Amino acid sequence: MLFNTRPKEDRKDLYDREKEIEMIKDSIARGEWIAVLGMRRIGKTSVVNVAVKEIGAIKVSINLMRIHDSRKKQYPKHVLISLLIEEINEAINNYTILGKVAKLLSNILGVEEIQTNKVRAKLTKIRGTDITYIIREMDSIARDNKKQLVIILDEAQELAKVNGLDFPSIFHDVYDNCKNTVIIFTGSMVKLIEKTLKNIEYTEPFFGRYIRKITLGRFLLEQSREFLEKGFEEEGIKVDESVIDEAVKRLDGIPGWLTLFGSEYTFSAKMGTKPRIDEIIEKAINEVRNEARNFIFSTQSPLRYSAVILALDRLGGKGELHEIVKVSSTILNENIPEPRVYEILNRLVEFDFIERREDNEYYLHQDEPNRKGLILAAKDSPASYSI
């Protein structure tokens, strides 16, 4: 169903991502590593899931947002290794051919049965060479069974925070020795993941290896409208064009928001209650508000971050550096140094809360949930000053 809010597994549940699916499938078939990039809720996970399923590969998917904590600058290596063990267990359960890997892991960890809660204390002893050895064995087993192994590192910018593992060396070993294995990096914090991948690609011994970049964009106006029309038709719901036009205008082509809108509107209509567009969009706004608030409060200067965001709002949603310095300084009634405002703006860009375009101006996102959610989060600042 188009309006299913969970990550999709089948092409029939996706809209207009055929080109990207085929690009991923072609890359996997060629053994090329891939980075699938795009802002939050653009559909990266769904597109990757569909492509990997259609190619019939063995999938090990690691969602690194499970270890994300905006208050922490670094994670110990065992938090990542724990996720890896858990997802390999999942693969073992899904593919009986991986029984050999289960035995291998048991030997490395010194346990009879792999259960994450039982082996956690031993994870700190696992080395990078152990990880590459496990992946080599999985690669060999997959090849013997005429399958490819695809390892998905979702929100891969979090790798930069993991302490105690030499990722360029690990990836170099896998890239050169596991010819049947493809790693897919995904990330919604595009600037951060590009920096993370650059640090991997341009660091010895991985230097010179190629990672193909595939970027997912927003739906165009007509695509957004057609997506909602097809989704409501699939649900058997008749919706006025004015409702669809309003949703398209306010949600700015972001598939996740359009899907949430369609799902909530359909549920209300089927339950016999009048769907309220404002209430549906308010749910999305609050989702962003909570994310942005957590980020702002985790910084060393929540007051200045809030002031910079509110300055952009007062400038009409876009502004040049010198303009933002002036307005944010006025808001706080202090002279904020331009280099500090520049640093804050670029940090907000890295975490995909705002955009920086080729004209070197900074922009609030145009969809209502991201724009209003961020502004409300800034107003939630524990500041004593009046907004």
URWO-V320965 format. One record per helix or strand of 2 or more residues. SS is the DSSP state (hx for helix, st for strand). FROM is the first residue (numbers start at 1). TO is the last residue. If there is no record, write none. Layout:
BEGIN
ss	from	to
SS	FROM	TO
SS	FROM	TO
END
This chain:
BEGIN
ss	from	to
hx	11	13
hx	18	29
st	33	37
hx	44	55
st	58	63
hx	64	66
hx	77	94
hx	96	109
hx	116	125
hx	128	144
st	149	154
hx	156	161
hx	167	177
st	181	187
hx	190	201
st	211	215
hx	221	235
hx	241	251
hx	255	270
hx	277	298
hx	302	314
st	318	319
hx	321	332
hx	338	350
st	354	356
st	362	364
hx	368	379
END
